[in-house]
Amino acid sequence: MAVSLTRLSWLALLDRVAIGVSGLCVVHCLATSVLLALASTAGGMLLHPLFHEVGLVGAIGLGAVALGQGALRHEMLMPAAMGSLGLGVMAGALTLHDAGGHAEALWTIVGVSLLAFGHRLNRLALD
């Protein structure tokens, strides 16, 4: 039985994937803090700036497609605005890498939460 994704269900699927990736980012941030406390070698690898830069580029790509297409479809800007705010906070968090402490992880979690909320609003507007 072949499953055909309509444009609407495709956008909803993109939002689900983006929410899942946001959840994985939160788990990554929390796990990194724990791993850093337990083993500095593993924590150092996961805290490498390139890891976070690639993740942000992926989040921007998913957000642009899912939230942008959603905004065009349901003509509501709030989901895209909320997601953009989250992406901005995530980008700002990258500048805190050398600040020490857990500031980068904290602000990344805030940004990811805002981004996931934007995707959730997008899904609700599409339904």
C-alpha positions as CSV (number, residue, x, y, z in Angstrom):
1,M,0.0,0.0,0.0
2,A,1.7,3.2,-1.2
3,V,1.4,6.2,1.1
4,S,1.1,9.5,-0.6
5,L,2.1,12.6,1.5
6,T,0.0,15.6,0.7
7,R,1.7,19.0,1.0
8,L,-0.1,19.6,4.3
9,S,1.0,16.3,5.9
10,W,4.5,16.8,4.5
11,L,4.7,20.2,6.4
12,A,3.3,18.6,9.5
13,L,5.9,15.8,9.2
14,L,8.7,18.5,8.9
15,D,7.4,20.2,12.1
16,R,7.4,16.8,13.9
17,V,11.0,16.1,12.8
18,A,12.1,19.6,13.9
19,I,10.4,19.2,17.3
20,G,12.2,15.8,17.7
21,V,15.5,17.4,16.7
22,S,14.9,20.2,19.2
23,G,14.3,17.5,21.9
24,L,17.5,15.8,20.9
25,C,19.3,19.1,21.2
26,V,18.1,19.5,24.8
27,V,19.2,15.9,25.6
28,H,22.6,16.7,24.0
29,C,23.0,19.9,26.1
30,L,22.1,18.1,29.3
31,A,24.1,15.0,28.5
32,T,27.1,17.1,27.6
33,S,27.0,18.8,31.0
34,V,26.9,15.4,32.7
35,L,29.5,13.9,30.5
36,L,31.8,16.9,31.0
37,A,31.5,16.4,34.7
38,L,32.2,12.6,34.4
39,A,34.8,12.5,31.6
40,S,36.5,15.6,30.2
41,T,37.6,13.8,27.0
42,A,34.0,12.9,25.9
43,G,32.7,16.3,27.0
44,G,35.4,18.1,25.1
45,M,34.4,16.3,21.9
46,L,30.7,17.1,22.3
47,L,31.5,20.7,23.2
48,H,33.6,21.3,20.1
49,P,32.3,24.5,18.4
50,L,32.0,22.8,15.0
51,F,29.5,20.3,16.4
52,H,27.2,23.2,17.5
53,E,27.7,25.3,14.3
54,V,26.7,22.3,12.1
55,G,23.7,21.7,14.4
56,L,22.6,25.4,14.1
57,V,22.9,25.3,10.3
58,G,20.7,22.2,10.3
59,A,18.2,23.9,12.6
60,I,18.1,27.0,10.4
61,G,17.5,24.8,7.3
62,L,14.7,22.8,8.9
63,G,13.2,26.0,10.4
64,A,13.3,27.9,7.1
65,V,11.5,25.2,5.2
66,A,8.9,24.1,7.7
67,L,8.1,27.4,9.3
68,G,8.4,29.3,6.0
69,Q,6.2,27.0,4.1
70,G,3.8,26.9,7.1
71,A,3.6,30.7,7.1
72,L,2.8,30.8,3.4
73,R,0.1,28.1,3.8
74,H,-1.7,29.3,6.9
75,E,-0.7,33.0,6.6
76,M,0.2,33.3,10.3
77,L,3.5,34.9,11.2
78,M,3.6,34.0,14.9
79,P,5.0,30.4,14.5
80,A,7.8,31.7,12.2
81,A,8.5,34.6,14.4
82,M,8.7,32.4,17.5
83,G,11.0,29.9,15.6
84,S,13.2,32.7,14.4
85,L,13.5,34.1,17.9
86,G,14.6,30.6,19.1
87,L,17.2,30.4,16.2
88,G,18.5,33.8,17.2
89,V,18.9,32.8,20.8
90,M,20.7,29.6,19.7
91,A,23.0,31.6,17.5
92,G,23.7,34.0,20.3
93,A,24.5,31.1,22.6
94,L,27.3,30.1,20.3
95,T,29.1,33.3,21.2
96,L,29.1,32.2,24.9
97,H,31.3,29.2,24.2
98,D,34.4,30.7,25.9
99,A,32.4,32.4,28.7
100,G,32.8,29.4,31.0
101,G,30.2,27.8,33.2
102,H,27.0,26.6,31.6
103,A,25.8,29.8,30.0
104,E,26.0,28.4,26.4
105,A,24.0,25.2,27.3
106,L,21.4,27.2,29.2
107,W,20.8,29.7,26.4
108,T,20.9,27.0,23.8
109,I,18.1,25.1,25.7
110,V,16.1,28.4,25.9
111,G,16.5,28.9,22.1
112,V,15.7,25.3,21.3
113,S,12.6,25.4,23.5
114,L,11.4,28.6,21.7
115,L,12.1,27.0,18.3
116,A,10.2,23.8,19.2
117,F,7.3,26.0,20.4
118,G,7.3,27.8,17.1
119,H,7.1,24.5,15.3
120,R,4.3,23.4,17.6
121,L,2.4,26.6,16.8
122,N,3.0,25.9,13.1
123,R,1.5,22.4,13.4
124,L,-1.5,23.7,15.3
125,A,-2.1,26.4,12.6
126,L,-1.8,23.7,9.9
127,D,-4.4,21.4,11.5
